[in-house]
């Protein structure tokens, strides 16, 4: 199992730790929510200004699509 675990102090291990703490905290405080994360996070190396612009636009516009998301609790 250790061969597939993220390396200590890598971005993956930091995100894993963060998500674990947040999940435990939310589920203790609000057990009725049954909180969970999507299975993976998406990483991308920004190589140029066009890539940076596309990623910024995605982040800015993403909340506009939440009502269409089948996993949004409002849509369940």
N, CA, C and O of each residue as an XYZ file, in Angstrom:
304
protein
N       0.820     -1.194      0.000
C       0.000      0.000      0.000
C       0.863      1.257      0.000
O       0.488      2.263     -0.603
N       2.015      1.212      0.668
C       2.853      2.403      0.765
C       3.397      2.844     -0.589
O       3.759      4.009     -0.752
N       3.463      1.942     -1.560
C       3.979      2.323     -2.873
C       2.992      3.196     -3.641
O       3.394      3.917     -4.554
N       1.698      3.143     -3.285
C       0.723      3.984     -3.984
C       0.284      5.187     -3.150
O      -0.465      6.035     -3.635
N       0.742      5.267     -1.909
C       0.407      6.400     -1.054
C       1.185      7.625     -1.509
O       2.296      7.506     -2.025
N       0.588      8.825     -1.314
C       1.328     10.031     -1.698
C       2.589     10.200     -0.844
O       2.628      9.803      0.321
N       3.597     10.788     -1.444
C       4.842     11.049     -0.726
C       4.584     12.091      0.366
O       3.797     13.016      0.166
N       5.242     11.945      1.514
C       5.071     12.937      2.585
C       5.395     14.351      2.087
O       6.341     14.550      1.324
N       4.606     15.312      2.526
C       4.779     16.729      2.195
C       4.539     17.055      0.722
O       4.852     18.161      0.283
N       3.992     16.119     -0.043
C       3.620     16.421     -1.427
C       2.265     17.108     -1.419
O       1.555     17.065     -0.415
N       1.902     17.734     -2.515
C       0.602     18.389     -2.595
C      -0.518     17.366     -2.373
O      -1.538     17.685     -1.762
N      -0.330     16.151     -2.865
C      -1.346     15.108     -2.675
C      -1.529     14.757     -1.207
O      -2.661     14.602     -0.748
N      -0.445     14.631     -0.469
C      -0.573     14.292      0.950
C      -1.172     15.451      1.743
O      -1.915     15.229      2.699
N      -0.856     16.674      1.357
C      -1.430     17.852      2.016
C      -2.926     17.907      1.767
O      -3.697     18.150      2.695
N      -3.350     17.686      0.531
C      -4.771     17.710      0.198
C      -5.495     16.554      0.884
O      -6.599     16.742      1.395
N      -4.896     15.368      0.906
C      -5.493     14.222      1.609
C      -5.732     14.544      3.081
O      -6.800     14.254      3.621
N      -4.731     15.146      3.729
C      -4.865     15.500      5.146
C      -5.956     16.539      5.353
O      -6.779     16.415      6.260
N      -5.961     17.553      4.516
C      -6.971     18.606      4.608
C      -8.377     18.024      4.451
O      -9.271     18.305      5.250
N      -8.555     17.211      3.410
C      -9.869     16.628      3.157
C     -10.313     15.709      4.294
O     -11.498     15.659      4.626
N      -9.380     14.992      4.883
C      -9.708     14.112      6.000
C     -10.193     14.918      7.203
O     -11.209     14.581      7.810
N      -9.471     15.974      7.544
C      -9.848     16.809      8.684
C     -11.195     17.477      8.444
O     -12.045     17.494      9.334
N     -11.396     18.028      7.250
C     -12.659     18.704      6.933
C     -13.819     17.707      6.986
O     -14.869     18.015      7.550
N     -13.642     16.524      6.407
C     -14.698     15.507      6.399
C     -15.091     15.118      7.820
O     -16.277     15.081      8.148
N     -14.105     14.829      8.661
C     -14.398     14.447     10.049
C     -15.102     15.568     10.795
O     -16.058     15.320     11.529
N     -14.640     16.798     10.616
C     -15.222     17.940     11.318
C     -16.671     18.168     10.899
O     -17.546     18.343     11.747
N     -16.924     18.167      9.594
C     -18.286     18.399      9.104
C     -19.210     17.268      9.534
O     -20.330     17.522      9.978
N     -18.756     16.026      9.409
C     -19.617     14.896      9.771
C     -19.892     14.820     11.267
O     -20.934     14.304     11.673
N     -18.976     15.325     12.098
C     -19.237     15.381     13.538
C     -20.242     16.483     13.865
O     -21.136     16.301     14.691
N     -20.081     17.620     13.208
C     -20.935     18.770     13.506
C     -22.305     18.658     12.839
O     -23.312     19.079     13.410
N     -22.344     18.092     11.636
C     -23.577     17.982     10.850
C     -23.750     16.555     10.321
O     -23.650     16.345      9.112
N     -24.004     15.577     11.180
C     -24.075     14.182     10.718
C     -25.194     13.932      9.707
O     -25.119     12.981      8.930
N     -26.219     14.767      9.709
C     -27.336     14.580      8.777
C     -26.951     14.882      7.327
O     -27.663     14.482      6.406
N     -25.856     15.570      7.120
C     -25.446     15.941      5.758
C     -24.841     14.758      5.010
O     -25.004     14.655      3.794
N     -24.147     13.865      5.711
C     -23.416     12.762      5.073
C     -22.439     13.319      4.037
O     -22.465     12.937      2.868
N     -21.586     14.223      4.490
C     -20.655     14.949      3.627
C     -19.639     14.018      2.982
O     -19.183     13.060      3.605
N     -19.289     14.298      1.746
C     -18.246     13.567      1.050
C     -17.667     14.399     -0.075
O     -18.317     15.318     -0.572
N     -16.464     14.086     -0.472
C     -15.767     14.788     -1.542
C     -15.919     14.016     -2.849
O     -16.218     12.822     -2.842
N     -15.715     14.697     -3.959
C     -15.608     13.955     -5.207
C     -14.342     13.120     -5.131
O     -13.431     13.440     -4.367
N     -14.277     12.066     -5.904
C     -13.239     11.047     -5.693
C     -11.814     11.529     -5.949
O     -10.892     11.033     -5.303
N     -11.599     12.451     -6.841
C     -10.235     12.890     -7.157
C     -10.222     14.402     -7.355
O     -11.244     14.999     -7.694
N      -9.077     15.010     -7.144
C      -8.923     16.410     -7.502
C      -8.157     16.443     -8.818
O      -7.424     15.509     -9.143
N      -8.330     17.505     -9.560
C      -7.710     17.617    -10.875
C      -6.551     18.598    -10.780
O      -6.732     19.745    -10.370
N      -5.363     18.146    -11.161
C      -4.237     19.066    -11.171
C      -3.813     19.316    -12.611
O      -4.047     18.500    -13.503
N      -3.200     20.438    -12.804
C      -2.795     20.831    -14.159
C      -1.601     21.765    -14.047
O      -1.610     22.693    -13.238
N      -0.581     21.526    -14.848
C       0.580     22.418    -14.883
C       0.248     23.570    -15.825
O      -0.096     23.359    -16.988
N       0.356     24.780    -15.310
C       0.089     25.965    -16.120
C       1.372     26.315    -16.853
O       2.371     26.695    -16.243
N       1.327     26.179    -18.186
C       2.536     26.342    -18.988
C       2.614     27.670    -19.724
O       3.686     28.066    -20.180
N       1.488     28.357    -19.840
C       1.512     29.627    -20.563
C       0.322     30.502    -20.141
O      -0.533     30.069    -19.368
N       0.279     31.715    -20.648
C      -0.783     32.651    -20.255
C      -2.162     32.186    -20.712
O      -3.150     32.423    -20.018
N      -2.245     31.530    -21.866
C      -3.551     31.052    -22.342
C      -4.112     29.987    -21.409
O      -5.307     29.984    -21.111
N      -3.261     29.094    -20.955
C      -3.684     28.055    -20.014
C      -4.143     28.690    -18.701
O      -5.164     28.290    -18.143
N      -3.399     29.666    -18.214
C      -3.777     30.372    -16.995
C      -5.129     31.056    -17.173
O      -5.974     30.993    -16.279
N      -5.343     31.701    -18.299
C      -6.605     32.387    -18.563
C      -7.776     31.394    -18.566
O      -8.811     31.664    -17.956
N      -7.622     30.247    -19.247
C      -8.695     29.241    -19.300
C      -9.040     28.718    -17.907
O     -10.213     28.546    -17.574
N      -8.016     28.469    -17.103
C      -8.250     27.963    -15.746
C      -8.946     29.022    -14.893
O      -9.861     28.701    -14.135
N      -8.523     30.271    -15.009
C      -9.179     31.351    -14.261
C     -10.647     31.483    -14.661
O     -11.511     31.657    -13.802
N     -10.927     31.401    -15.947
C     -12.308     31.494    -16.417
C     -13.145     30.326    -15.907
O     -14.300     30.507    -15.521
N     -12.567     29.137    -15.907
C     -13.276     27.968    -15.379
C     -13.635     28.193    -13.910
O     -14.769     27.943    -13.501
N     -12.675     28.661    -13.124
C     -12.914     28.888    -11.696
C     -13.977     29.968    -11.499
O     -14.861     29.817    -10.656
N     -13.899     31.043    -12.259
C     -14.889     32.123    -12.136
C     -16.291     31.657    -12.514
O     -17.265     32.011    -11.850
N     -16.393     30.868    -13.573
C     -17.701     30.481    -14.104
C     -18.279     29.223    -13.477
O     -19.470     28.952    -13.632
N     -17.468     28.456    -12.777
C     -17.919     27.190    -12.224
C     -19.156     27.308    -11.336
O     -20.065     26.489    -11.471
N     -19.234     28.289    -10.435
C     -20.438     28.390     -9.589
C     -21.733     28.564    -10.387
O     -22.805     28.200     -9.904
N     -21.648     29.109    -11.589
C     -22.840     29.284    -12.424
C     -23.436     27.942    -12.849
O     -24.615     27.866    -13.196
N     -22.629     26.895    -12.821
C     -23.071     25.566    -13.245
C     -23.534     24.676    -12.096
O     -23.981     23.555    -12.337
N     -23.439     25.147    -10.852
C     -23.767     24.308     -9.703
C     -25.206     23.828     -9.727
O     -25.485     22.698     -9.325
N     -26.123     24.664    -10.189
C     -27.531     24.245    -10.236
C     -27.758     23.094    -11.216
O     -28.749     22.373    -11.099
N     -26.860     22.917    -12.174
C     -26.979     21.838    -13.163
C     -26.300     20.551    -12.687
O     -26.464     19.498    -13.304
N     -25.545     20.631    -11.600
C     -24.760     19.495    -11.103
C     -25.682     18.465    -10.445
O     -26.405     18.795     -9.505
N     -25.662     17.228    -10.928
C     -26.520     16.177    -10.385
C     -26.164     15.806     -8.946
O     -26.974     15.206     -8.240
N     -24.941     16.167     -8.505
C     -24.526     15.892     -7.131
C     -24.818     17.045     -6.166
O     -24.548     16.943     -4.970
N     -25.361     18.123     -6.684
C     -25.729     19.257     -5.843
C     -26.916     18.846     -4.970
O     -27.933     18.371     -5.476
N     -26.776     19.032     -3.656
C     -27.835     18.597     -2.741
C     -29.180     19.253     -3.050
O     -30.228     18.684     -2.743
N     -29.164     20.434     -3.649
C     -30.419     21.104     -4.013
C     -31.158     20.334     -5.107
O     -32.377     20.456     -5.230
N     -30.436     19.545     -5.902
C     -31.035     18.828     -7.029
C     -31.432     17.404     -6.681
O     -31.945     16.680     -7.535
N     -31.203     16.991     -5.438
C     -31.497     15.605     -5.051
C     -32.913     15.508     -4.504
O     -33.354     14.424     -4.123
